[in-house]
Amino acid sequence: MRCFTNIAKLIRTKRINHPKGYSQSELSHLLGYKNGQFISNVERALCNIPLKMLKKVSEVLDINADELKEAILKDHDQTLDNYLKLEGASEMMPNTVKKASVVSAQI
């Protein structure tokens, strides 16, 4: 499962604390999105900001590159952890089923 929580928190914090106090809809439109819902989706960690928009977001919200990069890397790291845990769980499942079959056959 993909993780966007760190970028979501960063965008929300920077938007709310920005001197212009952009609404989600205003920020979405400033970034060129016709649908004002885009930033709401980002802040709820439902989606990520496309790579091509990162520079514009950082300029509009005054986010330095290191802060942005750190949030993205944390999310990527969490995504990998989530994926590897799922993979590990699915690899263990067949053994669990086999063991259960052996036990039930012995009963």
C-alpha beads as a LAMMPS data file, in Angstrom:
LAMMPS data file: protein, C-alpha beads

107 atoms
106 bonds

1 atom types
1 bond types

-500.0 500.0 xlo xhi
-500.0 500.0 ylo yhi
-500.0 500.0 zlo zhi

Masses

1 110.0

Atoms # bond

1 1 1 0.000 0.000 0.000
2 1 1 1.393 3.371 -0.995
3 1 1 2.068 5.911 1.727
4 1 1 1.635 9.667 1.304
5 1 1 1.260 10.740 4.938
6 1 1 4.472 12.757 5.259
7 1 1 3.925 14.817 2.117
8 1 1 0.270 15.244 3.162
9 1 1 1.259 16.670 6.559
10 1 1 3.892 18.939 5.027
11 1 1 1.527 20.383 2.406
12 1 1 -1.253 20.929 4.937
13 1 1 1.047 22.589 7.475
14 1 1 2.664 24.859 4.895
15 1 1 -0.688 25.808 3.337
16 1 1 -2.307 26.671 6.666
17 1 1 0.721 28.558 8.019
18 1 1 1.426 30.418 4.772
19 1 1 1.008 34.214 5.090
20 1 1 -1.668 34.129 2.368
21 1 1 -3.517 31.300 4.120
22 1 1 -4.629 29.545 0.950
23 1 1 -7.723 27.392 1.018
24 1 1 -7.414 23.930 -0.481
25 1 1 -9.394 25.056 -3.496
26 1 1 -7.291 28.215 -4.002
27 1 1 -4.077 26.232 -3.875
28 1 1 -5.441 23.636 -6.293
29 1 1 -6.327 26.380 -8.766
30 1 1 -2.953 28.125 -8.310
31 1 1 -1.308 24.852 -9.278
32 1 1 -3.399 24.691 -12.431
33 1 1 -5.991 22.130 -11.389
34 1 1 -9.554 22.851 -12.479
35 1 1 -10.896 20.659 -9.708
36 1 1 -10.465 22.338 -6.337
37 1 1 -10.497 18.902 -4.679
38 1 1 -6.900 18.038 -5.618
39 1 1 -5.198 19.507 -2.517
40 1 1 -7.872 17.979 -0.291
41 1 1 -6.974 14.576 -1.728
42 1 1 -3.257 15.232 -1.188
43 1 1 -3.785 16.379 2.411
44 1 1 -5.868 13.280 3.175
45 1 1 -2.982 11.168 1.818
46 1 1 -5.147 9.729 -0.952
47 1 1 -2.708 10.722 -3.665
48 1 1 0.699 12.254 -4.172
49 1 1 1.732 15.424 -5.923
50 1 1 2.958 14.621 -9.438
51 1 1 6.703 15.079 -9.887
52 1 1 6.150 17.741 -12.532
53 1 1 4.263 19.849 -9.932
54 1 1 6.794 19.643 -7.086
55 1 1 8.739 22.737 -8.099
56 1 1 5.586 24.841 -8.395
57 1 1 4.250 23.593 -5.045
58 1 1 7.551 24.383 -3.360
59 1 1 7.539 27.897 -4.841
60 1 1 3.913 28.693 -3.964
61 1 1 4.154 27.366 -0.391
62 1 1 7.780 28.397 0.236
63 1 1 8.922 24.842 0.944
64 1 1 12.662 24.325 0.668
65 1 1 13.878 21.450 -1.467
66 1 1 15.370 19.509 1.461
67 1 1 12.084 19.550 3.391
68 1 1 10.166 18.366 0.361
69 1 1 12.700 15.676 -0.437
70 1 1 12.700 14.416 3.160
71 1 1 8.906 14.041 3.202
72 1 1 8.897 12.235 -0.143
73 1 1 11.698 9.883 0.888
74 1 1 9.985 9.030 4.183
75 1 1 6.809 8.187 2.291
76 1 1 8.744 6.098 -0.203
77 1 1 10.507 4.262 2.625
78 1 1 7.171 3.541 4.323
79 1 1 5.693 2.360 1.022
80 1 1 8.578 -0.085 0.605
81 1 1 8.188 -1.315 4.185
82 1 1 4.462 -1.858 3.608
83 1 1 5.112 -3.734 0.384
84 1 1 7.806 -5.935 1.900
85 1 1 5.586 -6.787 4.877
86 1 1 2.793 -7.797 2.498
87 1 1 5.190 -9.870 0.434
88 1 1 6.523 -11.559 3.564
89 1 1 3.012 -12.317 4.760
90 1 1 1.961 -13.791 1.429
91 1 1 5.076 -15.980 1.321
92 1 1 4.277 -17.340 4.783
93 1 1 0.639 -18.094 3.970
94 1 1 1.202 -21.252 1.897
95 1 1 3.265 -22.796 4.715
96 1 1 0.579 -21.963 7.245
97 1 1 -2.080 -23.566 5.069
98 1 1 0.095 -26.664 4.550
99 1 1 0.719 -27.008 8.290
100 1 1 -2.995 -26.631 9.036
101 1 1 -3.764 -29.352 6.479
102 1 1 -1.262 -31.725 8.079
103 1 1 -2.638 -31.078 11.569
104 1 1 -6.252 -31.564 10.474
105 1 1 -5.301 -34.793 8.646
106 1 1 -3.750 -36.123 11.859
107 1 1 -6.879 -35.471 13.893

Bonds

1 1 1 2
2 1 2 3
3 1 3 4
4 1 4 5
5 1 5 6
6 1 6 7
7 1 7 8
8 1 8 9
9 1 9 10
10 1 10 11
11 1 11 12
12 1 12 13
13 1 13 14
14 1 14 15
15 1 15 16
16 1 16 17
17 1 17 18
18 1 18 19
19 1 19 20
20 1 20 21
21 1 21 22
22 1 22 23
23 1 23 24
24 1 24 25
25 1 25 26
26 1 26 27
27 1 27 28
28 1 28 29
29 1 29 30
30 1 30 31
31 1 31 32
32 1 32 33
33 1 33 34
34 1 34 35
35 1 35 36
36 1 36 37
37 1 37 38
38 1 38 39
39 1 39 40
40 1 40 41
41 1 41 42
42 1 42 43
43 1 43 44
44 1 44 45
45 1 45 46
46 1 46 47
47 1 47 48
48 1 48 49
49 1 49 50
50 1 50 51
51 1 51 52
52 1 52 53
53 1 53 54
54 1 54 55
55 1 55 56
56 1 56 57
57 1 57 58
58 1 58 59
59 1 59 60
60 1 60 61
61 1 61 62
62 1 62 63
63 1 63 64
64 1 64 65
65 1 65 66
66 1 66 67
67 1 67 68
68 1 68 69
69 1 69 70
70 1 70 71
71 1 71 72
72 1 72 73
73 1 73 74
74 1 74 75
75 1 75 76
76 1 76 77
77 1 77 78
78 1 78 79
79 1 79 80
80 1 80 81
81 1 81 82
82 1 82 83
83 1 83 84
84 1 84 85
85 1 85 86
86 1 86 87
87 1 87 88
88 1 88 89
89 1 89 90
90 1 90 91
91 1 91 92
92 1 92 93
93 1 93 94
94 1 94 95
95 1 95 96
96 1 96 97
97 1 97 98
98 1 98 99
99 1 99 100
100 1 100 101
101 1 101 102
102 1 102 103
103 1 103 104
104 1 104 105
105 1 105 106
106 1 106 107
